[in-house]
Amino acid sequence: FGDARALATAGKMEEVVKSAPVSKMVLVIIRHAIDGRSSDIHIEPTGKETKVRYRIDGMLRTSLILPKYIHAAIVARIKVLANLKLDETRKPQDGRIRLTIENRDIDFRVSTLPLYEGEKVVIRILDTSEAIPSLGNLGFNDIHIGIIKRGIQRPHGLFLLTGPTGSGKTTTLYTVLNLLNQEGVNIITLEDPVEYYISGINQSQINTEVGYTFASGLRAILRQDPNIIMLGEIRDEETTELVVHASLTGHMVLSTLHTNSAIGAVPRLIDLGAEPFLLSSVLNLVIAQRLARKICPDCKKEFDINPVLLKKVKSQLADIPEEYLKGIDKSKLTFWKGQGCAHCGNLGYRGRIAAGEIIEINAVLSDIISRGGKTEEIKAELKSQKFITLTQDCLIKALKGLTTLDEVIRVSQL
């Protein structure tokens, strides 16, 4: 892999890849992705060429354009590494590769998809050697960290994370599990797939081809004397019923949902068959989160915003409790942008930060949920608490120079 790194950093990537043997070509593409902090590699056939795109900080960027004639050879080499069928080009396949790069064990999740122009390959990079980040490193503020830690001290109940795919839910779940990971407890996870391995935690991966689903897996886990259960996702009525039952019978259950807001988790669970009076007894905490790109600190500069946008910003700030605004001068609002430099690949951004909203279920909210969990009633109660929306949390991060106003608009409702 040392040769691959030398080639990947040589500068003229396309020339290097075109002239290399196929096996080395694939390693150069992978090495280039790792050095560029990519989370995914997309290898896409088009009419006349093969396009290689890297997802960096949540955004896809074309990095290489290769001749079409080498596309089949690249795909074949990746299939060999991932133990996929070489002759199967008519239907999707999934596989996994593990490579050791500079004493780091890195897993790659491989997915193929037949297209009109040939097979597309997406490789998800899972660096298992990376340390699990703290809640603070993820981007949670001190108040939210306190709420989360208080929530996981309860011996049983349901802890939910909501958000779209790619919003960092799994990473946050792993961080919370790491906080709970102690000698005296039995933690079991059921994932699709297992993305990172954590010592001391029993991690299981579903396999729908043999009938091992979230529902059947959860039934089996409940016979394994668990204290804490992490379920990758609540997808259907059967799983919802089992999750509520597990939470009621003395277990802490952590899981995820696809909803746009923390408030939306309650009606979503009821739609999935959860009885409101039971849900009100088990729901402890709901976090909705997104990932905003962080401004590159090496090319960060102040900029002025237009009056219309400034009015929107001030409207949002008016409803934020003062505790969240420490270090922010409301009389002189300052925003920042990255200009683009060698450190960030001329993007103006480097890394990502979580923005979130958290609902801690108290007696009043529990009563509202038991009566059907009407959104208007929940919102009214949250106004009396020190609750900030995801938009407001993202805006605070922009005012502290961590992200841009463009990112606030992209990931939230400003």
C-alpha positions as CSV (number, residue, x, y, z in Angstrom):
1,F,0.0,0.0,0.0
2,G,3.0,2.3,0.4
3,D,3.4,2.4,-3.4
4,A,-0.3,3.2,-3.8
5,R,0.1,6.1,-1.4
6,A,3.1,7.5,-3.4
7,L,1.1,7.3,-6.6
8,A,-2.0,8.8,-5.0
9,T,-0.1,11.8,-3.8
10,A,1.9,12.3,-6.9
11,G,-0.5,14.9,-8.3
12,K,-1.4,13.7,-11.7
13,M,-3.9,11.1,-10.5
14,E,-5.6,10.3,-13.8
15,E,-2.4,9.7,-15.6
16,V,-1.1,7.5,-12.8
17,V,-4.3,5.4,-12.7
18,K,-4.5,5.0,-16.5
19,S,-1.0,3.6,-16.6
20,A,-1.2,1.3,-13.6
21,P,-2.1,-2.3,-13.6
22,V,-5.8,-2.8,-12.6
23,S,-5.0,-4.2,-9.1
24,K,-2.8,-1.1,-8.3
25,M,-5.3,1.2,-10.0
26,V,-8.0,0.1,-7.5
27,L,-5.6,0.6,-4.6
28,V,-4.7,4.1,-5.8
29,I,-8.4,5.0,-6.0
30,I,-9.0,3.7,-2.5
31,R,-5.8,5.4,-1.1
32,H,-6.7,8.7,-2.7
33,A,-10.2,8.5,-1.0
34,I,-8.7,7.8,2.4
35,D,-6.2,10.6,2.2
36,G,-9.0,12.9,1.2
37,R,-11.2,12.1,4.2
38,S,-13.9,10.5,2.0
39,S,-16.7,8.5,3.4
40,D,-17.8,6.9,0.1
41,I,-16.3,6.2,-3.3
42,H,-18.6,6.2,-6.4
43,I,-17.4,4.5,-9.5
44,E,-19.9,5.3,-12.3
45,P,-20.0,4.3,-15.9
46,T,-21.2,6.9,-18.4
47,G,-21.5,6.8,-22.2
48,K,-17.8,7.4,-23.0
49,E,-16.0,7.4,-19.6
50,T,-15.8,6.2,-16.1
51,K,-16.3,8.8,-13.4
52,V,-14.9,8.4,-9.9
53,R,-16.5,10.6,-7.3
54,Y,-15.7,10.9,-3.6
55,R,-18.1,12.0,-0.9
56,I,-16.3,14.4,1.4
57,D,-18.1,16.0,4.4
58,G,-21.4,14.8,2.9
59,M,-21.0,16.2,-0.6
60,L,-20.0,14.3,-3.7
61,R,-17.1,15.6,-5.8
62,T,-15.7,14.3,-9.1
63,S,-12.1,13.4,-8.6
64,L,-11.2,11.2,-11.6
65,I,-12.3,10.7,-15.2
66,L,-11.1,7.5,-16.6
67,P,-11.5,5.8,-20.0
68,K,-14.6,3.6,-20.4
69,Y,-12.6,0.6,-21.6
70,I,-11.1,0.0,-18.1
71,H,-14.4,0.2,-16.2
72,A,-15.2,-3.6,-16.4
73,A,-11.7,-4.5,-15.2
74,I,-11.9,-2.1,-12.2
75,V,-15.3,-3.5,-11.2
76,A,-14.0,-7.1,-11.6
77,R,-11.0,-6.4,-9.3
78,I,-13.3,-4.9,-6.7
79,K,-15.6,-7.9,-6.9
80,V,-12.7,-10.2,-6.3
81,L,-11.6,-8.3,-3.2
82,A,-15.2,-8.3,-1.9
83,N,-15.9,-12.0,-2.7
84,L,-18.7,-11.2,-5.1
85,K,-19.7,-13.2,-8.2
86,L,-17.7,-12.0,-11.2
87,D,-20.2,-13.3,-13.8
88,E,-23.3,-11.7,-12.1
89,T,-23.9,-8.4,-13.7
90,R,-27.7,-8.4,-13.9
91,K,-28.6,-7.8,-10.3
92,P,-27.1,-5.9,-7.3
93,Q,-24.6,-7.5,-5.0
94,D,-23.2,-6.5,-1.6
95,G,-19.9,-7.5,-0.1
96,R,-17.2,-6.4,2.3
97,I,-13.4,-5.8,2.0
98,R,-10.9,-5.5,4.9
99,L,-7.5,-4.0,4.3
100,T,-4.7,-3.0,6.6
101,I,-3.3,0.4,5.8
102,E,-0.4,1.7,7.8
103,N,-1.3,-0.5,10.8
104,R,-5.0,0.6,10.6
105,D,-7.7,-2.0,9.9
106,I,-10.2,-0.4,7.5
107,D,-13.4,-2.0,6.4
108,F,-15.0,-1.2,3.0
109,R,-18.7,-2.0,2.4
110,V,-19.2,-2.7,-1.4
111,S,-22.4,-2.3,-3.3
112,T,-22.9,-2.9,-7.0
113,L,-25.9,-1.8,-9.1
114,P,-26.5,-2.7,-12.8
115,L,-27.0,0.4,-14.9
116,Y,-27.7,0.8,-18.6
117,E,-24.0,1.7,-19.2
118,G,-22.5,-1.0,-16.9
119,E,-22.2,-1.7,-13.2
120,K,-22.0,1.2,-10.8
121,V,-20.0,0.5,-7.6
122,V,-20.3,2.4,-4.3
123,I,-17.7,1.7,-1.6
124,R,-18.4,2.9,2.0
125,I,-15.2,3.4,4.0
126,L,-15.4,2.3,7.6
127,D,-12.2,3.1,9.5
128,T,-12.6,0.9,12.6
129,S,-9.3,2.2,14.0
130,E,-10.8,5.7,14.6
131,A,-11.6,6.4,18.2
132,I,-15.3,6.8,19.0
133,P,-15.8,10.6,19.4
134,S,-17.1,12.2,22.6
135,L,-20.5,14.0,22.6
136,G,-18.6,17.3,22.7
137,N,-16.4,16.4,19.7
138,L,-19.6,15.5,17.7
139,G,-20.8,19.0,18.3
140,F,-23.3,18.8,21.1
141,N,-23.3,21.8,23.4
142,D,-22.9,21.5,27.2
143,I,-26.6,21.8,27.9
144,H,-27.5,19.0,25.5
145,I,-24.7,16.8,26.8
146,G,-26.1,17.2,30.3
147,I,-29.6,16.2,29.1
148,I,-28.2,13.1,27.2
149,K,-26.2,11.9,30.2
150,R,-29.2,12.4,32.5
151,G,-31.4,10.4,30.0
152,I,-29.0,7.4,29.9
153,Q,-28.8,7.2,33.6
154,R,-32.4,5.9,33.7
155,P,-32.3,2.1,34.1
156,H,-34.9,1.4,31.4
157,G,-36.9,3.1,28.7
158,L,-36.6,4.2,25.0
159,F,-33.8,6.5,23.7
160,L,-34.5,7.6,20.1
161,L,-32.4,9.3,17.4
162,T,-34.2,10.7,14.4
163,G,-33.0,12.1,11.1
164,P,-32.5,11.2,7.4
165,T,-29.8,8.8,6.1
166,G,-26.4,10.3,6.5
167,S,-27.3,12.6,9.5
168,G,-24.8,10.9,11.9
169,K,-27.4,8.9,13.9
170,T,-25.2,5.8,14.0
171,T,-22.1,7.6,15.2
172,T,-24.1,9.3,18.0
173,L,-25.5,5.9,19.0
174,Y,-22.0,4.4,19.2
175,T,-20.9,7.4,21.3
176,V,-23.8,6.9,23.7
177,L,-23.1,3.1,23.8
178,N,-19.5,3.8,24.6
179,L,-20.6,5.9,27.6
180,L,-22.8,3.0,28.8
181,N,-20.2,0.3,28.1
182,Q,-19.2,-1.0,31.6
183,E,-18.2,-4.4,33.0
184,G,-21.5,-4.9,34.9
185,V,-23.9,-4.6,32.0
186,N,-24.8,-6.8,29.0
187,I,-25.1,-4.6,25.9
188,I,-26.3,-6.3,22.7
189,T,-26.8,-4.5,19.4
190,L,-28.7,-5.5,16.3
191,E,-27.4,-3.7,13.2
192,D,-27.7,-3.5,9.4
193,P,-24.8,-3.8,9.0
194,V,-22.3,-3.6,11.9
195,E,-20.3,-0.5,11.0
196,Y,-17.8,-0.3,13.9
197,Y,-16.7,-2.9,16.4
198,I,-16.7,-1.9,20.1
199,S,-14.8,-4.1,22.6
200,G,-17.1,-5.2,25.4
201,I,-20.3,-5.0,23.4
202,N,-22.1,-7.9,21.7
203,Q,-22.8,-6.9,18.1
204,S,-25.1,-8.8,15.8
205,Q,-25.9,-8.2,12.2
206,I,-29.3,-8.9,10.6
207,N,-29.5,-11.2,7.5
208,T,-32.9,-10.9,5.8
209,E,-31.9,-13.7,3.3
210,V,-32.1,-16.3,6.1
211,G,-35.0,-14.6,7.9
212,Y,-32.9,-12.9,10.5
213,T,-34.7,-9.5,10.7
214,F,-34.8,-6.8,13.3
215,A,-38.0,-8.3,14.7
216,S,-36.7,-11.9,14.9
217,G,-33.4,-10.7,16.2
218,L,-34.9,-8.6,18.9
219,R,-36.9,-11.6,20.1
220,A,-33.7,-13.6,20.4
221,I,-31.9,-10.8,22.2
222,L,-34.6,-10.7,24.8
223,R,-33.6,-14.3,25.7
224,Q,-30.0,-13.3,26.1
225,D,-30.4,-11.5,29.5
226,P,-29.6,-8.0,28.1
227,N,-29.5,-4.7,30.2
228,I,-29.1,-2.4,27.1
229,I,-30.3,-3.1,23.6
230,M,-29.3,-1.1,20.5
231,L,-31.5,-1.6,17.5
232,G,-30.3,-0.1,14.2
233,E,-33.7,1.1,13.1
234,I,-37.4,0.8,13.9
235,R,-39.0,0.0,10.5
236,D,-42.3,-1.7,11.0
237,E,-45.2,-2.4,13.4
238,E,-43.8,-5.7,14.7
239,T,-40.5,-4.2,15.6
240,T,-42.3,-1.2,17.3
241,E,-44.3,-3.5,19.4
242,L,-41.3,-5.5,20.5
243,V,-39.3,-2.3,21.3
244,V,-42.1,-0.9,23.5
245,H,-42.4,-4.3,25.2
246,A,-38.6,-4.5,25.8
247,S,-38.6,-1.0,27.3
248,L,-41.5,-1.8,29.6
249,T,-39.8,-4.9,30.9
250,G,-36.8,-3.3,32.4
251,H,-34.5,-2.8,29.4
252,M,-32.9,0.3,28.0
253,V,-33.5,0.4,24.3
254,L,-31.7,2.7,21.9
255,S,-32.8,3.0,18.3
256,T,-33.4,5.3,15.3
257,L,-36.3,6.6,13.2
258,H,-36.6,8.5,10.0
259,T,-38.5,11.7,10.9
260,N,-37.6,15.3,10.2
261,S,-37.9,16.5,13.8
262,A,-37.8,15.3,17.4
263,I,-41.5,16.1,17.8
264,G,-42.3,14.0,14.7
265,A,-41.1,10.8,16.4
266,V,-44.2,10.5,18.6
267,P,-46.8,10.5,15.8
268,R,-44.5,8.3,13.8
269,L,-44.3,5.6,16.5
270,I,-48.1,5.8,17.0
271,D,-48.5,5.3,13.2
272,L,-46.3,2.2,13.6
273,G,-48.7,0.8,16.1
274,A,-47.4,1.9,19.5
275,E,-50.2,2.4,22.0
276,P,-50.0,6.0,23.3
277,F,-50.5,5.0,26.9
278,L,-47.6,2.5,26.7
279,L,-45.4,4.8,24.7
280,S,-45.8,7.5,27.3
281,S,-44.5,5.1,29.9
282,V,-41.3,4.2,28.1
283,L,-40.1,7.2,26.0
284,N,-37.2,8.9,27.8
285,L,-35.4,11.0,25.2
286,V,-35.7,12.0,21.5
287,I,-32.8,13.6,19.6
288,A,-33.2,14.9,16.0
289,Q,-29.9,15.7,14.3
290,R,-28.2,16.8,11.1
291,L,-24.6,17.2,10.1
292,A,-23.4,20.6,9.0
293,R,-20.0,21.2,7.3
294,K,-17.4,22.9,9.5
295,I,-15.7,26.0,8.2
296,C,-12.0,25.4,7.3
297,P,-10.1,27.3,10.1
298,D,-7.2,28.1,7.7
299,C,-9.2,30.2,5.3
300,K,-12.0,31.5,7.5
301,K,-13.1,35.1,6.9
302,E,-16.0,37.3,8.1
303,F,-18.8,38.4,5.7
304,D,-21.9,40.5,5.7
305,I,-25.4,39.1,5.2
306,N,-28.3,40.8,3.5
307,P,-31.0,42.5,5.6
308,V,-33.8,40.0,4.8
309,L,-31.7,37.1,6.1
310,L,-30.5,39.1,9.1
311,K,-34.2,39.7,10.0
312,K,-34.8,35.9,9.9
313,V,-31.7,35.3,12.1
314,K,-32.8,37.8,14.7
315,S,-36.3,36.3,14.8
316,Q,-34.8,32.9,15.6
317,L,-32.4,34.3,18.2
318,A,-35.3,36.0,20.1
319,D,-36.7,32.6,21.1
320,I,-33.4,31.1,22.3
321,P,-32.8,30.9,26.1
322,E,-29.8,33.0,27.1
323,E,-27.9,30.0,28.5
324,Y,-27.3,28.8,24.9
325,L,-26.0,32.2,23.7
326,K,-22.9,32.5,25.9
327,G,-20.1,34.2,24.0
328,I,-22.4,35.6,21.3
329,D,-22.8,39.4,21.1
330,K,-26.4,39.9,19.9
331,S,-25.8,43.6,19.2
332,K,-23.1,42.7,16.6
333,L,-23.8,39.5,14.8
334,T,-20.8,38.1,12.9
335,F,-20.9,35.3,10.3
336,W,-18.0,33.5,8.6
337,K,-17.1,31.7,5.4
338,G,-14.2,29.6,4.2
339,Q,-12.5,31.1,1.2
340,G,-11.0,27.8,0.0
341,C,-7.3,26.8,0.4
342,A,-4.9,23.9,0.1
343,H,-5.9,22.6,3.5
344,C,-9.6,22.0,2.5
345,G,-9.2,21.2,-1.2
346,N,-10.5,24.7,-2.0
347,L,-13.9,23.8,-0.6
348,G,-13.9,26.3,2.3
349,Y,-15.1,23.4,4.6
350,R,-13.2,20.7,6.6
351,G,-15.0,18.2,8.7
352,R,-18.6,18.1,10.0
353,I,-20.4,19.0,13.2
354,A,-23.7,17.7,14.6
355,A,-26.6,20.1,15.1
356,G,-29.6,18.8,17.1
357,E,-32.7,19.3,19.0
358,I,-33.5,17.2,22.1
359,I,-36.8,16.5,23.8
360,E,-36.5,15.2,27.4
361,I,-39.8,13.5,28.3
362,N,-41.2,14.9,31.6
363,A,-44.5,14.3,33.3
364,V,-46.4,16.9,31.3
365,L,-45.1,15.5,28.0
366,S,-45.8,12.0,29.1
367,D,-49.4,12.9,29.8
368,I,-49.8,14.6,26.4
369,I,-48.3,11.4,24.7
370,S,-50.7,9.2,26.6
371,R,-53.6,11.1,25.1
372,G,-52.4,10.7,21.5
373,G,-49.4,13.0,21.4
374,K,-50.8,15.9,19.4
375,T,-48.0,17.9,17.9
376,E,-49.5,21.3,18.9
377,E,-49.7,20.3,22.5
378,I,-46.1,19.0,22.5
379,K,-44.9,22.3,20.9
380,A,-46.7,24.4,23.5
381,E,-45.1,22.4,26.4
382,L,-41.7,22.7,24.8
383,K,-42.0,26.5,24.8
384,S,-42.1,26.4,28.6
385,Q,-38.9,24.4,28.7
386,K,-35.4,25.4,27.7
387,F,-35.9,23.8,24.3
388,I,-34.1,24.9,21.1
389,T,-34.9,23.7,17.6
390,L,-32.4,22.1,15.3
391,T,-32.4,25.4,13.2
392,Q,-31.5,27.4,16.3
393,D,-28.7,25.1,17.4
394,C,-27.3,25.2,13.9
395,L,-27.6,29.0,13.9
396,I,-25.7,29.2,17.2
397,K,-22.9,27.2,15.7
398,A,-22.8,29.6,12.7
399,L,-22.6,32.6,15.1
400,K,-19.7,30.9,16.9
401,G,-17.8,30.6,13.6
402,L,-18.1,26.8,13.4
403,T,-20.2,26.6,10.3
404,T,-21.7,28.9,7.7
405,L,-25.1,30.5,7.2
406,D,-25.3,28.6,3.9
407,E,-25.0,25.3,5.9
408,V,-27.7,26.5,8.3
409,I,-30.1,27.0,5.3
410,R,-29.0,23.7,3.7
411,V,-29.6,21.4,6.8
412,S,-32.4,23.2,8.6
413,Q,-35.6,25.3,8.1
414,L,-34.2,28.8,8.3
